[in-house]
């Protein structure tokens, strides 16, 4: 039974990773691509790691997979957020595409890091 669950997790994770790759290639703008790069890719990687942990059956390998999953969970959303923020500050985001624009208010009030700290 464990092999069937592991196989399901591996196949589901691979399908989600494929959907993320197709989304990165086909979606039209930066924010859509960032969504495709973080959401299904992260879940797909978790499913692949769960399937691998179920299939391997060793505590050391499962521990390493857990560490890799935690690092992925910490880095993917943060890097996506920073890319979106940098693109906004560089003027690459059209204002009509935004439903809510809280960053412009923060930048106008002078909150956040200064631009001339270099």
PyMOL commands that set and color helices and strands:
alter all, ss='L'
color gray80, all
select helices_A, chain A and resi 2-26+30-56+59-89+95-97+102-109
alter helices_A, ss='H'
color red, helices_A
deselect
rebuild
show_as cartoon
